[in-house]
Amino acid sequence: MPDDDAHLWSALTVAQVRQQSRLVASRSVQPLKIINPAAPAGPACHAVLASYGGGLVAGDSIRLRVRCEAGSRLLLSTQANTRIFKSIDGQQAAQLTDGHVAEHALAVVLPDPLVPQADSRYRQVQHWHLAESATLLLADWYHAGRTDLGEKFAFTSFSTELRVSVAGRLTLLDRFALRPEEHLGTSQATFGPYQSALSLYLVGPPAGAQFKVVAAALRQLPPPGQTELHASLAGRPYVVAVTQARENVLLVRALGMSRLDLEPVYRAVAAALAGEELLGFDALRRKY
C-alpha cells in the first residue's frame, strides 16, 4: 500500500558500498536538516541531525525514518543541543523516529542533550526495529533547562518514549514524562540536586562481537568505587547505574549536576566505539 504521508517524513538510508557504509538516500523535511560529513577513516557512516534556528518551536514536528541495510554501520548524532523553545499557544514540539536495522548492522545514536526552555512543551517517540543479528546503542539525554541562566525545570511538559523490537517482538519499552507543576523536578523522588539525565540502551545478540565489546565498556562506566546506587552517593557530581535488563538488553542510567559532569560518561562511550569492529573513529573527537 502507498505511504500517503511519506512527504512529511525526513529519511536516510545507509548501505554497504565497497566495504564502506555510505549514505545512499537522504531526504530532509523542515525543520530538520540531515548533514553527511566527509567520510571518516573508519567503516561507519556519520549522519548529523540539525534544525533551522538550533531548536524546535511550538508546533514543529520532526518525523524521521532511518534504515540501516544489512552489514552497514551508522553513527547518528546532532549538531548541538536541541533547544525546545517556549510555547505561547499551548502547542507542543514533537519528534518521531522510526528506525530499521537489518541483519548484522550496527546503529549508534548519540545526540547532544535536549534542553526544554521555560514554558515549553515537548514529546518524543522512537521505535526501532532490529533484525535478530543487529545491534543498537542509543542515548537519550535531557537537561533541566537553561541552568546557566538560573532556569531549572521551568518547562510545562516533557515526555519521551522508546520502543525497540527484535525480530518483530517488542523487547524494550521505556517511558518518562515530567510536568513540573505536578511533579517537582528538584524533589528527592525525581532528580534532587541533579540537572542532567542520560540513558544508554544497548540491544543486540548477546553472543555478537559488537554487543560484547560495547557491553564490556558500559560496565566500566561507574566512577571508581561505585558499583551500585545507594544513599552514600548523595552529593557526587555524577552517578551511574548499569543494569542487565534482559539477556540482550543492557541499560545505563546516569545523573549529573551539570552537562559537563556527564561528559566523562559520553567520552568513555565514544572512545569504546572507536575500534575497527564498531565505528572506527572517535565520534566526539571527530565532532569537536
TAWO-V924292 format. One line per field, one symbol per residue. ss: DSSP state (H for helix, E for strand, - for the rest). phi: phi as a letter, one per 30 degrees, with the letter a starting at -180 (. if undefined). psi: psi as a letter, one per 30 degrees, with the letter a starting at -180 (. if undefined). A space follows every 50 residues. Layout:
BEGIN
ss->???
phi->???
psi->???
END
This chain:
BEGIN
ss->-----HHH-EEEEEEEE--EEEEEEEE----EEEE---------EEEEEE EHHHEE----EEEEEEEE----EEEEEE---EEE--------EEEEEEEE E----EEEEE---EEE----EEEEEEEEEE----EEEEEEEEE---HHH- ------EEEEEEEEEE--EEEEEEEEEE-----------------EEEEE EEE-----HHHHHHHHHHH-----------HHH----EEEEEEEEE--EE EEEEEE--HHHHHHHHHHHHHH----------HHHHH-
phi->.dcdceddcdabbcbdbhibdbdcaabcceccbcccdeeddcdcccbccb bdiiabcejdbcbbccbcdeidbbccbcdaecdcdeccbidccbbcbbcb bdehcbbbcbddddbddeidbbbbbbbcccddcdbbbbcbbbbdkdddci cbhcddabbbbbbbcchicdcbbbbbbbbedcbddcdddcchddbbbbcb bcbldedddddddddddddcdeeeiccadadddejdeabbbcbddbecbc bbcbbbdadddceedddddddddddddcdiaddddddc
psi->kkjfgeffklkkkklkjhgkkljfkkkkkkgkkkkjlkklfaflkkkkkl kkfgaklkfkjkkkkkkjlkglkkkjaleakjkjlkkfgfllklkkkjkk jakglkkkjilllkjjlkglkkkkkkjkjklfglkkjkkjkllfaiffgg kjhglekkkkkkkkkkhfkkekkkkkkkjffejjfglffcfbfkfkkkkk kkkakffkeeeeeeeeeefgeklkfjflklfffkfkelkkkkkjelegkk kkkkklfleeffeeeeeeeeeffflffcegljeeeee.
END
